[in-house]
Amino acid sequence: MRSTKPPGIHLFECVQGSPLSLRTCQALVLVLTFFSYSSYHAARKTTSVVKGVLDPKTSNLGLLHWPRCLNIGKLPTAESNTVLYGGWAPFDSRNGAALLGDIDLAFLAIYAIGIFFVGHIGDRVDLRILLTIGMIGTGLFTAAFGAGYWLDIHSFYYFLGIQLIAGLFQSTGWPSVVAVVGNWFGKKKRGLIMGIWNAHTSVGNISGSLIAAALLKFGWGWSFVVPGVMIASVGLIVFLFLPAGPEATGEDDHLEDFSKNEIGTPLLEGQTEVTEKPVGFVEALRIPGVVPFALCLFFCKLVAYTFLYWLPFYISHTAVGGKYLSDSAAGALSTLFDLGGVIGGILAGHISDRLGARALTAASFTFSAMPALFFYRVYGSISLYWNTILMFVTGMLVNGPYALITTAVSADLGTHSSLRGNSRALATVTAIIDGTGSAGAAVGPLLTGYISAKSWTAVFAMLIVAALVAGLLLSRLVMAEVSAKLESQRLAAATGLPVSSVAGA
């Protein structure tokens, strides 16, 4: 389906009297999709922040800390418990933690299922409209979860149902934004551009954590309502101003400039005939590299999302330098993992661009993550200094391949030469890869909930094994890339031409 010109751009051009330049459109796309997906993650992060309020047992400020916190010599009443630390039924029951885990699992499961369907739809509809509907729907149901605070709702099935629908709307985000960015930026420097752009995940996680934590003192409902209003507001801006592709601007000059521009190298280099028929699910699975990268992402996201959902809890329940940190301090400290992820995503993208080897870069990061996980578990408790350093490095190595695969790799495969000029596979391929990864994102936190009750060392052992498997799944692709590089060097030596010229031949 041909994308239409956004009304905001149409109005701006009427006032200005001239169309937007190609560079301006590309910058607009990067900024809008960045804030769009940041708001998705900010809305997604709220549940993990509010867990300690809904169920005080998940907080390290448990009953032993009540007299000190309340400055009284007796245990709190039910009323004071609700005001200060939550205890919101049904989550304050003996199995409250399990109920919260069920909600997380339901959200991630429906997200993983929904993303496959959304990707299939995304190559057939206007991505700007799809993204707008997803963001407004996410905002509405995120706020509806928080509304339970004022409506005094204590039904588990209400919160479960809200999270299921919110997860379905959340699944619209990733295939849409990757497809839009892929439509505007070609393969040259795509890894670096998307590596920087992919910082939206960490920015969303950090901002979501800080906003939700800051609003808790006013009532936990605000921690959901404000992020919900934020993502809905950004969704309206997306509707007004986001061009889903060069054709959406209505300017033939943009399509011509796009094909000549160095940054905007055509997504389908060497292809002259472009068909409009969208690629089917099975056909997308046959694209070389889709299956191994999808399976690799399963284990990469298993590790990354285990940290996303459990790292603050782990920090607050592990003595660092002989002392236990408060929940707020642990939450603030955990943002260093996301900051490391920003650097890791940029480095992975830049290195893969320079090497021209996505699989080799991703595998190198996953194998390097194994000793990082081991050292963080063993030496992270020595002092706060070592904890922050090792956490940052671990975040960099864990999130680096995750960011690379979900951005540049997905865009590369969505415009693979085997498609024979078909440009309508970006959202479908992205959905297959990220949907498979999202299944791992659901499995990791779920297993951690059970394993951590016995041993955190066992949890880290699981994560190390997952990183190992992720790297091994790319072994055939790595060997192919290395063989291609060696062959290029051999031909370059024989012909006297630069290696880059031979590799691109």
HUSUL-V959201 format. One record per residue. SS is DSSP state (H for helix, E for strand, L for the rest). Layout:
SS + SS
//
This chain:
L + L + L + L + L + L + H + H + H + H + H + H + H + H + H + H + L + L + L + L + L + H + H + H + H + H + H + H + H + H + H + H + H + H + H + H + H + H + H + H + H + H + H + H + H + H + H + H + H + H + H + H + H + H + L + H + H + H + L + L + L + L + H + H + H + H + H + H + H + H + L + L + L + L + L + L + L + H + H + H + H + H + H + H + H + L + L + L + L + L + L + L + L + L + L + H + H + H + H + H + H + H + H + H + H + H + H + H + H + H + H + H + H + H + H + H + H + H + H + H + H + H + L + L + L + L + H + H + H + H + H + H + H + H + H + H + H + H + H + H + H + H + H + H + H + H + H + H + H + H + L + L + L + L + L + H + H + H + H + H + H + H + H + H + H + H + H + H + H + H + L + H + H + H + H + H + H + H + H + H + H + H + H + H + L + L + L + L + L + H + H + H + H + H + H + H + H + L + L + H + H + H + H + H + H + H + H + H + H + H + H + H + H + H + H + H + H + H + L + L + L + H + H + H + H + H + H + H + H + H + H + H + H + H + H + H + H + H + H + H + H + L + L + L + L + H + H + H + H + L + L + H + H + H + H + H + H + H + H + H + L + L + L + L + L + L + L + L + L + L + L + L + L + L + L + L + L + L + L + L + H + H + H + H + H + L + L + L + L + H + H + H + H + H + H + H + H + H + H + H + H + H + H + H + H + H + H + H + H + H + H + H + H + H + H + H + L + L + L + E + L + L + E + L + L + L + H + H + H + H + H + H + H + H + H + H + H + H + H + H + H + H + H + H + H + H + H + H + H + H + H + H + H + H + H + L + L + H + H + H + H + H + H + H + H + H + H + H + H + H + H + H + H + H + H + H + H + H + H + L + L + L + L + H + H + H + H + H + H + H + H + H + H + H + H + H + H + H + H + H + H + H + H + H + H + H + H + H + H + H + H + H + H + H + L + L + H + H + H + L + L + L + L + L + L + H + H + H + H + H + H + H + H + H + H + H + H + H + H + H + H + H + H + H + H + H + H + H + H + H + H + L + L + L + L + H + H + H + H + H + H + H + H + H + H + H + H + H + H + H + H + H + L + L + H + H + H + H + H + H + H + H + H + H + H + H + H + H + H + H + H + H + H + H + H + L + L + L + H + H + H + H + H + L + L
//
